[in-house]
Every structure is written in structure tokens, then in C-alpha cells.
């Protein structure tokens, strides 16, 4: 196995090396934005940490977090692009492949720890060391993928972009965009037509006067005595009469 520096140098001598470097930067930015969105959404923060009394927030939520096998897989998968992209940057800095892999693991774990710490102050989020381990493992696997075939993947992405730019010009690009949005509108219309109370599954969540996160601070204050569903918009006068009851 050659080191990451050799892989990077081989790639920079190939056609489209500027696009390859650009793609590694894109992947890194997209990976960071994706991680922040998927781990901190809905971006609602509180001033107190969700931890047991007497425990330091720097110890996170401790161990024993209820994580399924599917959850572990997603945690690992989430940080693979980050480890891949950061390894390209480390390789360009002259790091050997063992140092690249090791630093990718450390940077992934540190990034995950920072996110888990912030999650202690985030509504509807659960923090724990299990996520730090799985996220760090994902960054490690992404680095391994880069060392093995990173140059080939970045070269493929750059060539695909170059081919798309040559193919999708002028009227072709407009036609593709029109077809894309037409397909989405058609799919949306079909889904909307299939949505009605008659096929509502009893196990589906119905939230009244609150949001899915269950934040009592933003919940509607009052009592619900009667609930009606209408399959059409109510006349404004009738709606006003209902509100005055």
C-alpha cells in the first residue's frame, strides 16, 4: 500500500487534477454541513444540560445509550465522507498513510465529541460516548477508503463533472431541468391524491397543540374539548364563528 502523499501526487499529474482537488474540498464541506444538520437539527438550544445531577457535562451523557444496530451503522456511515475528505487534505500536507489514518480517526472522534457536547444543550437530542466511538470509526473507515482508492474516486468525480458540463449545455440543460421538476410535480400530485383520512394508519403520530419535539415552552396553552377534520377550506365567516365559541 502506497502512502497518501504518493496517491495525491499521482492524482495531481492526471488530467483534471484541478477538479479533483475541488471535489475533495466540496466533499469536506458537504460532509461537515451534513453532519451538523443531521446531528443538531432542529437547532433549538437550551441553557441547561440534559445530564444527571452532579455529573460534569464534559463527560457527556455517559454510557448505556439505547442504540440499535441500524443506528450504529448510520453513525459510522455519517463520518465516512468526512474521513475520506480530510485524508486528502492531510495527504497534500505531506502526511504518510499511517499518520493520515491516525489523524483522521482522532479528528473524527474530536469532532464527534464536540457535537455530542453541544447536543447536551439541544432539544430532543441524546448524547453519549457510543456516538463518539462509532463516528470516529466512520472517519477511520473513510480514511482507509481514501488511502486505497481515493485518487480513483476523485478522478472519477472530476471526469463525470467535466462530461456533464460538456453534455448539459444550453437547451439540453434546460430540458433536463424541466423534466426533473415535471417528474417531481407529477410524483407530488400522485402522493397528494393518495393522502386522505380514510387511509390514515392508527399508529401514525398525531400532534395537537404541540410539536413533534414535545417542547412545552412552544406548546399551545389551553384545553381541547372537541376535534373535527374537514376535507375542504372553511368559509371565513364560519371559521370566525367557531373561534368565538
Secondary structure, DSSP 4 states (H G I P E B T S, - for coil): ---HHHHHHHHHTSTTHHHHHHHHHHHHHHHHHHHHHHHHTT--B-SS--S-TT--GGGTT-S-----HHHHHHHHHHHHHHHHHHHHHHHHTT--HHHHHHHHHHHHHHHHHHHHHHHTTBTT----HHHHHHHHHHHHHHHHHHHHHHHHHHHHHHHHHHHHHHHS-THHHHHHHHHHHHHHHHHHHHHHHH-SGGG--TTS---SSS-TT--GGGSPPS--------SSPPPHHHHHHHHT-
